[in-house]
Amino acid sequence: MKLFKRVPFCQVAFSTVTLNTYFAQLVLGFFLSVSGISIAQQAAPAASSAPTTDDEMSKAILEKLQKSGDIVIRPSDLPSKPPPKAAVAANPVAKQEAKPAAKPIEHAHWSYTEGPDGPANWWRTSKDNLLCSAGKQQSPINIEGGILVDLPPLRFDYKISPLTIQDNGHTILVNYAEGSNLSLDARQYRLVQFHFHKPSEEAIDGKRADMVAHLVHQHHDGRLLVVAVLMNSSLEASQAENAAFQMILNHIPLVKKESSSPNGVMIDLNQLLPKNLAYFTFMGSLTTPPCSENVQWVVLKEAAVISKQQLDNFSRIYPNNARPLQSRSGRLIKEAR
Ligand SMILES: [Zn+2]
C-alpha cells in the first residue's frame, strides 16, 4: 500500500497554534473516537455560539464527554477547515480515496475482523481515517529496546466517580467525573474516560497481556496522554478478582450504545492501578479510527491482576478488540530504570 505523509487536517491542527478553537474541536473528535464513538449527522446550529476562550472550550468539551446519553459529534463539532485541495489533488492515493469518502462519514463502520472494514482497511472507511495507514507514529507498538533512564513519577489523584458506562460496539467504556487528575513532569492531565481491550494492544518484548485498560487523559491545552494498565488473569480467583473491574462487569448495559448511570453506583479507578508505577513512555496515536497522532503513551510495567472468570466474562463480549501492532518507525522509547 502506497503511503503518503500526513492527513491535511492534522497538519493544520498541529502546526497552527493560533487556531485554538479549531484545535479544541479536533481534540474533541479525538476523545470521542478513541473508542470508536459514532459520529452523527444531525442538523446543528451554526457555530456562532462556539466558545472562544480556552476555558470555555474546555468546559464545552467536558460537557460533551459527560452527558449521559449517546455521545455524538455534530457537524459543528468537527474541524471546520476543509483539507487543502492542492494536497489532496497532488496525491493519487488521497484522490482515489475521495470517492468512497463521499458517503456520509457517520455511516463509516470499522471492526477488528479481517475484511473490508478490518484494521488493514480502516483508512478506507472514511476520509477522516487516512492516518490509520499514512501515519508515522501509529499505536500500538511492540515495546522493546528502550533507553533506561530516570523518569518523573506519575502522580495519580483519582477520586471516586459516579459510574457512567457504555458498550459502544467496540469496547466497554466508562466516562469519569471531573476532578480526577494525573500529574507528570509539572503537567496536569484530567482523567476523562477509560476502556478495555482484549488482548492488550501493546506488547512488551513481543508478548501481549490478557487485557489492557486505557486511561485517557487530557491537558487543558488539548494534549492527550493515555496510561495503559496491562491486566493479567490468575486462576486464584478469590484473591485475584479486581474490585473495580468487577463493578464494571456488573453494570455493563444490556443494550449496546446506550449510556447507563446506575443509581448510587460509584467507581474507584485507584483499585485498578498496580502498586509499582514504573513505566515506559513514547509517542503514538489513538488505536482506533481516526488514528490521530501526537498522543503520549505511558505503559505501566506492572500488570493489574484479574480473575480468570473476569477475563472470560469480558471475552464473551469482546473476544478480540485489539488493533494489530504497528511499525515503530524509529521512535524513541524511554523506560524507567
Ligand atoms: Zn484503547
Residues whose N, C-alpha, C, O or C-beta is under 5 A from the ligand:
A	BS01	ZN	V34 H214
